[in-house]
Amino acid sequence: MESGTVGKEKNVFSMNNLPSKVLHEPRLDTILMIEKTILDSDDYPTRMELWRRLPRKVQYQTFGRILDYFEASGKIACDGKKIIYAGVNNPKLEALIRSSVRIR
């Protein structure tokens, strides 16, 4: 560990490539809980709506970090405000693709 660091802090790069300090990583059960909540949503929620719908409380910073991971890995897409699940097994996305007009 370098001198001047505290505990288990790590330098990581967020979506905008600015280094930030992380004290811990999200647990797998938390990541899966958020993914399941996105999948079970009837509509496309905003970040705040999704955060409030979670069955268990999660710090907003942890929640944001998980959403950044989902976006970087291609599981979700954000169109400004709404969160759209773009991962495998999304019946809403499959229906949208089937009903869309094909462009040559």
PyMOL commands that set and color helices and strands:
alter all, ss='L'
color gray80, all
select helices_A, chain A and resi 28-40+47-53+60-72+91-99
alter helices_A, ss='H'
color red, helices_A
select strands_A, chain A and resi 10-13+19-22+76-78+83-85
alter strands_A, ss='S'
color yellow, strands_A
deselect
rebuild
show_as cartoon
